[in-house]
Amino acid sequence: FEKDGYVFPETIKICKSRGAPFGAIAAICGGLSYFYYFDSPLLVHLDKINEGSQQRIALNPDKWVDFKLQDKAKVSHNTQLFRFSFDPSAKLGLDVASCLITRYPLAPDAEGKTKYVIRPYTPISDPDAKGHFDLLIKVYPGGKMSQHFANLKPGDVVEVKGPIEKLRYTPNMKKHIGMIAGGSGITPMLQIIDAILKNSDDNTKISLQYANVSPDDILLKKKLDLLEDSHPNLKMYYTVDKPSENWRGGKGYITKDMAVKGLPAPCKDSLILVCGPPGLMNHISGDKAKDRSQGELTGILKELGYTEEMVYKF
């Protein structure tokens, strides 16, 4: 999408938290990533929907706002989790499913003008979480923004604008939602999964197929597995390109056969969500258009009989 004269690539990142103080969890359990798995030793806890009076909104879609880094933790060999704080009496102002825009300034050019590195990210924390939001970010060796995040220290600030709405999710909008994600493309899926599972009045079935390079690249797998174990309307399927010796999931790219067995059939009561790197997008559904609109549906989803109305590309 394009905003303020900048064109942003589609990168998205998402989760949920509650329980012991952040610092204690990070120190005792090996990082903030653990915070996303347990509220008690046995259960995943999903925050209840909060109904209350109108609150001040921390985000601003028209103005850059500073958010302070509270803490960060390593999630995988190339992914980190970042928690940013704001006034707990305010509401973040994020809808499901939406993303934020972040920026940081580069050194002034020869004419003294400041240019910015700008990237979108999707918070993985509950939109109703009090006083903080969390970003799950894959750190690339040559990634200007991800390297900037990796070098942040608690107390540093990041400029944020948003939210930028993607898919406006409403409870029971479809009977069955199928999801295909690759790598950090899991983030918008998590945002929607959490919204469905914390709402006892939402009866939507969810089928998620998650593709990664190796088992070690599967982000927040413990959280996903625990959610599946405690919610019969969530079904998970993992596939990897480089399986380990003891791997029991799928192997290789998501195939037509995997999609037929694991996703809802094409119909007006189902919706397929797709998010991942360009290779996955082209294989599954075709990527978005250059203007960041949905573009033409291609790939195995079209071959299986889905229409453009039945598929949403993040």
C-alpha positions in Angstrom: 0.0 0.0 0.0 1.1 3.6 -0.3 0.8 6.4 2.2 2.5 9.8 2.7 4.4 9.2 -0.6 6.0 6.0 0.6 5.3 2.5 -0.8 5.4 -0.2 1.8 6.1 -3.9 1.2 3.6 -6.3 2.8 5.3 -7.4 6.0 3.1 -8.4 8.9 3.8 -9.6 12.4 1.0 -10.7 15.8 -0.3 -12.7 19.9 -1.7 -12.2 23.3 -0.5 -11.9 26.9 -1.5 -11.8 30.5 -0.3 -13.0 33.8 2.9 -12.5 35.8 4.9 -9.2 35.4 6.9 -9.0 32.2 10.3 -8.8 33.7 9.7 -11.8 36.0 8.5 -14.0 33.1 11.4 -13.0 30.9 14.0 -13.6 33.6 12.6 -16.9 34.8 11.3 -18.5 31.6 13.9 -17.4 29.1 12.2 -14.5 27.4 9.0 -12.7 26.5 8.2 -15.5 24.0 7.3 -17.8 26.9 4.8 -15.1 28.1 2.7 -16.1 25.1 2.4 -19.7 26.0 1.1 -19.9 29.6 -1.0 -17.9 32.0 -1.0 -21.0 34.2 1.1 -24.2 33.9 -1.6 -25.9 32.0 -3.8 -23.5 30.1 -3.6 -20.8 27.5 -5.6 -17.8 28.7 -7.5 -15.6 26.3 -8.5 -12.2 27.6 -12.2 -11.6 27.8 -13.8 -9.0 25.7 -13.9 -5.7 27.6 -17.0 -3.6 27.3 -16.6 -0.1 28.8 -16.9 3.6 28.3 -15.1 5.4 25.6 -11.4 5.7 26.2 -8.6 7.9 24.8 -6.9 6.3 21.8 -3.1 5.8 21.9 -2.7 5.5 18.1 -3.3 8.2 15.6 -3.8 7.5 11.9 -2.7 11.0 10.9 0.2 11.7 13.2 3.4 9.9 14.2 3.3 9.0 17.9 6.3 7.9 20.0 6.0 4.5 21.8 8.7 3.5 24.3 10.3 0.0 24.1 9.6 -1.7 27.4 11.4 -5.0 26.8 12.4 -7.5 24.1 13.1 -11.2 23.9 14.4 -13.8 21.4 11.7 -16.1 20.0 13.7 -18.0 17.4 17.1 -17.9 15.8 16.1 -15.0 13.6 12.9 -13.6 15.3 12.4 -11.3 18.2 9.5 -10.1 20.2 9.2 -6.4 21.2 6.9 -4.9 23.8 6.1 -1.2 23.6 4.3 0.7 26.3 1.6 3.4 26.4 -0.6 5.0 29.0 -2.7 2.1 30.5 -5.7 4.4 30.9 -5.8 4.7 27.1 -6.9 2.1 24.5 -4.5 1.2 21.7 -7.2 1.7 19.0 -6.5 -1.4 16.9 -9.2 -3.3 15.0 -9.0 -6.9 13.9 -7.3 -7.2 11.5 -5.1 -4.1 11.2 -1.4 -3.2 11.1 0.7 -0.2 12.2 3.3 1.8 10.3 6.7 2.4 12.0 9.5 4.7 10.9 13.0 5.9 11.9 15.1 8.7 10.4 18.2 8.3 8.3 21.1 10.8 8.3 20.2 14.0 6.4 21.1 14.0 2.7 23.4 16.5 1.0 20.5 18.9 0.8 19.9 18.6 4.6 16.6 16.7 4.1 15.8 13.8 6.4 14.6 10.5 4.8 12.9 7.7 6.7 12.8 4.0 6.7 9.2 3.0 7.0 7.7 -0.5 7.4 4.3 -1.9 8.4 3.9 -4.5 11.2 0.9 -6.2 12.8 0.8 -6.3 16.6 0.3 -9.8 18.0 -1.0 -8.7 21.4 -4.7 -8.4 22.2 -6.0 -5.0 21.0 -7.6 -4.7 24.5 -4.3 -5.3 26.4 -3.7 -2.6 28.9 -0.7 -0.3 28.4 1.3 -2.2 25.9 1.4 -3.8 22.4 3.8 -6.4 21.0 5.5 -6.9 17.7 6.9 -10.1 16.4 9.7 -9.2 13.9 11.9 -11.4 11.8 15.4 -9.8 11.8 17.0 -10.0 8.3 20.8 -9.5 7.9 20.2 -6.7 5.4 16.9 -5.4 6.7 17.2 -1.7 7.5 14.1 -1.6 9.8 14.5 -5.0 11.4 18.1 -4.3 12.2 17.0 -1.0 13.7 14.6 -2.9 15.9 17.2 -5.4 16.9 19.5 -2.6 18.1 16.9 -1.0 20.2 17.3 -0.9 24.0 14.6 -0.6 26.7 13.7 3.0 26.9 14.3 3.8 23.2 11.3 5.0 21.3 9.8 4.2 17.9 7.5 6.4 15.8 4.2 4.7 15.0 1.2 5.7 12.9 -2.0 3.8 12.5 -3.9 1.7 12.4 -4.1 0.7 8.8 -7.1 -1.6 8.4 -6.8 -4.8 6.4 -9.7 -7.2 6.7 -12.5 -6.0 9.0 -13.3 -9.1 10.9 -16.8 -9.5 12.5 -17.9 -12.5 14.6 -19.5 -15.3 12.7 -19.0 -13.5 9.4 -18.2 -17.0 7.9 -18.9 -20.5 9.2 -15.4 -21.7 8.4 -12.2 -19.7 7.8 -9.2 -21.4 6.2 -5.8 -19.9 6.7 -2.5 -20.4 4.8 0.5 -18.7 6.3 4.3 -18.8 5.7 6.9 -17.6 8.2 6.0 -14.3 9.8 2.8 -14.3 7.7 1.3 -16.0 10.8 0.8 -12.7 12.5 -2.6 -11.5 11.0 -3.8 -15.1 11.3 -3.0 -15.0 15.1 -4.9 -11.7 15.4 -8.0 -13.2 14.0 -7.6 -16.6 15.8 -7.4 -14.8 19.1 -10.4 -12.7 18.3 -12.5 -15.7 17.5 -11.4 -18.0 20.4 -11.8 -15.4 23.1 -15.4 -14.7 22.1 -17.8 -17.5 23.3 -20.5 -16.3 20.9 -18.3 -16.7 17.9 -18.7 -20.2 16.4 -16.4 -19.8 13.5 -14.3 -22.9 12.6 -10.6 -22.2 11.8 -8.3 -24.4 9.8 -4.7 -23.1 9.6 -1.9 -24.5 7.4 1.4 -23.1 8.3 4.5 -23.5 6.1 8.1 -22.9 7.2 11.7 -23.8 6.2 12.4 -26.0 9.2 10.7 -26.9 12.5 12.9 -24.3 14.3 11.3 -21.6 12.1 7.8 -22.2 13.3 6.9 -19.1 15.3 4.9 -19.5 18.6 4.2 -23.2 17.9 3.6 -23.9 21.6 1.0 -21.2 21.8 -0.7 -22.5 18.6 -0.6 -26.1 19.8 -2.1 -25.2 23.2 -4.9 -23.2 21.6 -5.7 -26.2 19.3 -5.8 -28.5 22.3 -8.2 -26.3 24.2 -10.4 -25.2 21.4 -12.1 -27.9 19.1 -12.9 -25.3 16.5 -9.2 -24.7 15.7 -7.3 -27.2 13.5 -3.6 -26.8 12.8 -1.3 -28.3 10.1 2.4 -27.7 9.8 4.6 -28.3 6.8 8.4 -27.6 6.5 10.9 -27.8 3.6 13.7 -29.2 5.8 12.2 -31.7 8.3 14.1 -32.9 11.3 14.6 -36.6 11.9 11.6 -36.8 14.3 9.3 -34.4 12.4 5.7 -35.7 12.1 4.1 -32.9 10.1 3.9 -32.2 6.4 7.0 -32.0 4.1 7.5 -29.5 1.4 5.2 -26.8 -0.1 1.5 -26.8 0.6 0.0 -28.9 -2.2 -3.5 -29.2 -3.7 -4.0 -32.4 -1.7 -3.1 -30.7 1.6 -5.5 -27.8 0.8 -8.4 -30.1 -0.1 -7.9 -32.2 3.1 -7.3 -29.3 5.4 -9.3 -26.2 4.2 -13.0 -25.5 3.9 -14.4 -26.3 0.5 -15.2 -23.4 -1.9 -18.6 -21.9 -0.9 -20.2 -18.6 0.2 -19.9 -19.6 3.9 -16.1 -20.0 3.8 -13.2 -17.6 3.5 -9.5 -18.4 2.8 -6.9 -16.0 4.2 -3.3 -16.0 2.8 -0.2 -14.3 4.0 3.5 -15.1 3.5 6.5 -14.4 1.3 6.1 -13.8 -2.4 6.9 -17.4 -3.4 4.1 -18.8 -1.2 1.7 -16.1 -2.3 2.3 -16.8 -6.0 2.0 -20.6 -5.4 -1.2 -20.4 -3.4 -3.2 -17.4 -4.6 -1.1 -15.0 -6.6 0.4 -12.0 -5.0 -1.4 -8.7 -4.5 -1.4 -6.1 -7.3 1.2 -3.5 -7.6 -1.2 -0.9 -6.1 -1.6 -3.3 -3.2 -5.2 -4.1 -4.1 -6.2 -7.8 -4.0 -5.3 -8.4 -7.6 -6.2 -11.5 -9.7 -6.7 -14.9 -8.0 -4.3 -17.5 -9.4 -2.4 -20.4 -8.0 -3.7 -23.6 -6.5 -6.7 -21.9 -4.8 -8.1 -20.9 -8.2 -7.4 -24.4 -9.6 -9.4 -25.8 -6.7 -12.4 -23.7 -7.6 -12.2 -20.8 -5.1 -13.2 -17.4 -6.4 -11.8 -13.9 -5.6 -14.7 -13.3 -3.2 -13.7 -16.4 -1.2 -10.0 -15.4 -0.8 -8.3 -12.5 1.1 -4.6 -11.7 0.6 -2.8 -9.9 3.4 
